[in-house]
Amino acid sequence: MASDSYYIGIDVGTGSVRASLVKKDGSVVASSTHDTITYRDPNDYRIFEQSTTNIWISICAAVKDCVSTSRVPPAAVKGLGFDATCSLAVSDFQGEPVVITKGDQLGQYGDRNVVLWADHRAEKEADLINSTGSVVLDYVGGVMSLEMEIPKILWLKNHMDPSLFSRCQFFDLPDFLTYRATSNVTRSCCSLTCKCSYVPSSGWNTEFFETIGLGEIGKGGYKQVGAEASNLLTAGHPVGKGLSKRAAEELGLVEGTPVGSGLIDAYAGWLGTVAARYKENGQLSEVIPSLDASQHRLAAVAGTSTCHLVQSPKGVFVNGVWGPYRDAVFQGWWMNEGGQSSTGQLIDFILTTHPAYPKLVELGKVHEKNIHTVLQDILEKLKVKHKVETLTELTKDLHMYPDFHGNRSPIADPRMRGSFVGLELDDGLNDLARKYNVTLEVIALQTRHIVDEMNAKGHRISTIYMSGGQAKNIPLMKLFANTCGMPIVLPFEHSGAVVLGAAMLGRFAAEISKNIAQEGAEGTGTYIPPCELSGKQQGELLWNIMVEMTPVGTLVAPSASTKEKKLLEAKYKIFRESIEIQKRWRKEMDEASK
């Protein structure tokens, strides 16, 4: 065992940190999860905050768990990689955390220094940005989301003492973690192009920053946000000189261990799924996936929210869909990212706020079943009772619109809200089961909306590769296949794809470190030493690592009958109409309020 090579992936999700120790073939030797803290404001539902100190403590505990339980010597860990949510981390230039909570402590030193991705405080700032008509907006689907980092930085600028704001540096969370691990501030292409308004063709846009009121960032040479002298790293490229002495001691690893440039969690999920071979009806497909084939494979990373990622050899501009982002993962390739702000969270909300939820939980305990299984049992009984062929037919007169937390894609409108049509005077378990089914249905319908918009503008998506907690919900996966009319590939382990993608970054960093000149590489600066491999060779190396390390998935083919196809098509038409109706109603009420 001691002679084997191992890699550690670290995945920082919305509510927890997961570390996995992985072998070259992708098999997981050890894994550990530790919860993280999210702070809410009881007087402002928009606020979601975290702490990099708390996150780092959880990372260290999880990594130490993996090493100790596996009994793998630290020297056998040859590389590690990070992925994290696209949250804004703020520190001073020595790495000390700076408070981002509104009030008299804003800008002071303190642990509460992360504006979580789900935080919606920067609505006015996003409106201002979207009124500029800047070329920057062309690379975020025409409308910048208030969940991105520049609106949040502008909110901090508008509420913080100027002298305190000037001492801050701002990171997308994956980049903060590689900085914390290496003491090197070099940012990733993924974070800066996808979440921080770094334009693929030209870099930072000084006119844009001046127009929105962040001109001082440009005057400071963009030191506060990174990419000075256009120094950026593509996915997995080694950061600095690897683990710093401090970080190595905290993690229980060896100083200098290569650290791969990080990815946003959804992009790590893409990395850990799209190179998979798959089984259909128990038979392994003979097709060995190629990098070129990746353009037909959409990765849907579905947990609390869902991200939809697809790569293309040329930039594809899709209204309401983020991107195209050049070099986000592979050099020379472009990424588009669609998303649903609330999916797993929406399912939980519909269930837990229903009057029959306590009875559902009780039934689950009595029958020793997951509550989702209990709901499926109820739905199957209702299907028999009402003599219908499918659950789609069972709930054909109940319609839902899912954007309870605004729309990310493809409408890009944070003001969109959820709705039900077809409610009855029923608050029992049968009603809860029907609402559960229609919630799954509408998540699938909205996924089709996103895929349709992407393909209409030039993508050629033919298969969806799933990861995240929702991938274990088989009825939902069948709905995806039937609604979108294309196969769904389920991962070997629903929760392991993202952290596996992070481990791939660690392996790539270890492999490519052998081809990088170390002379002149400063530990903390943004100097990037030359690599002996061309960009194409680096891409081939990364893709081969993905193919080797990705476990075989399972294909779910579309199986809807002719009748169910007609029902789903009608549901989709009503879904699309409900968007226009809501927009019209909102306009009428706004005009009446003047």
Disulfide bonds with the S-S distance in Angstrom:
none
